[in-house]
């Protein structure tokens, strides 16, 4: 179990460590993601190219029709709905926080999704959320605390 947690932490650190910033045509600061090339470029070069140039370079960079915050909300919902509650979710929660998602909005998203994706899944997701918004996490409940 500890190995899984350590591996997940390393993946999150790696996944978001190679961000650089550029300006879009409107002068807005935007991320330039190079994770694909940095971590999979030699192993899966086409996947790395698509990840960096298409997914993050074009889809995520298009903010006129859908902002980064809304894209984060959609991505987080898709990951939760797919049952992905590992380092990928944590990385996207961190990105969502950077894109303006508050802890209260996160809680509302998960509460809504719990009815459609499963209550136990929501519990797992809240555990990850407490790592992303630790300053707002309350002490964990223990049945022996009275």
N, C-alpha and C positions, 0 to 999 in steps of 0.2 A: 504494500500500500504506500509506504514511504517512497519507494522507487517511482511509482506512478506520479505522486505529487511532485517530486523533484523533477521528473521528466517534463511534466506539464508546465512547471515554472520556467524551465529552460526554454521550452518551445515558445512560450509567451514572450520571454525576453528576446529571443532570436527573431520572432516574427515581427516585432515592432521596433527593433534596434536599428534597422537600416533605413529609417525615414529621413528624407531630406525635404526641404521646402522650396517651392518655386512660386511664381505668381501666374495666375491665369490671365486671359485676355482683358478681363475687367480689373486687374490689379489686386485681386483677392489672393491671400496666401493659401496655397494648397499643397498637400503632401505629394511628394514624388516617391513612390514605393519601388524599392529594388529588391525586395525579399525573394522573389522568384529566382532572379539571377544570382543573388548572393548565396542562397541555400540549395537551390535545385538546378542551377544553370548547367552544371556539368552532367548531372544525372538525368534530368528531364528538361532539356533546353526549350522545346516548344511550349510545354506547360509553363515554364518560367516566363517566356516571352508573352504568352497570353495573359498570365497573371499580372505582370507589371505594366504591359502596354495597353491591353484592352480593358481588363477588369478595373484596375486602379487608374490607369492612364486616361481612359476614355469614359467608362461608365461612372465611376466614382467622381471623376472630375467635372461631370456635367451637373452644374448646380442651378442653372436657370429654371429648369422644369421641376426639379426635386432637389432639395437641399441636402447637405451632408448629414444633418441631424435626422431627417426623415429616412434617408438611405440607411443610416445606422439602425433606426427603429425597425425597419423592414428586415434588415439582415439578422438582427438579434431575434426577431420573431421567427424567421425561417430556421435559424439554427435550433432554437428551442423546440419548434414544431418537429424538426427532424431528429430530436433526441440528442443533439450535440451539446454536451455540457462540459467539455474539456477545455484545453488551452485555447482552442479556436473561439469558443464563446467568451472566455475571459478577455482575450485580445480584442474582440469586437465590442465588449462592454467598455473596455478602457478607451477604445476609439470613440465609442458613443458618448462617453463622459467628456472627452475632449471636444466632441462635436456639439455639446450642450445638453445632453440628456442628464436630467437630475435624478437623484436617488428616488424621489417621489414618482417621477415619470416611469422609471424602471419598475418600481413596485406595482404601478397600475398596469403596465404592459404584462408583467408576469401574472398578476392576478386575473386579468382578462384571459390570457392564454391558458391558464390552469384548467378552465372549464372545457377547453377544446383540445388540449394536448395531454392532460392528465395531472392530477394533484401531486403525485409523488415527483413528477418531473419538475414542478414548480418549487418544491422543497429543495431539490438539487440546484436549481438555478439561483434561488435565494442565497444559498451557501456561497456560490461564486460571486454574486453581487455584493455580499458583505466584504469580500476581498477587494473589490473595486471601489466601494464607497466605505472604507473602514472607519472613517471619522464619524459616520452616522450609524454604524452598527451597534446594536445593543448587546450586552452580555448574553451569551447563549443560555437558554433555559435548561435547567437540570432538575429532574423530578425530586432529587434529594435536597434541593434548596427550599427552605421554608421561611 
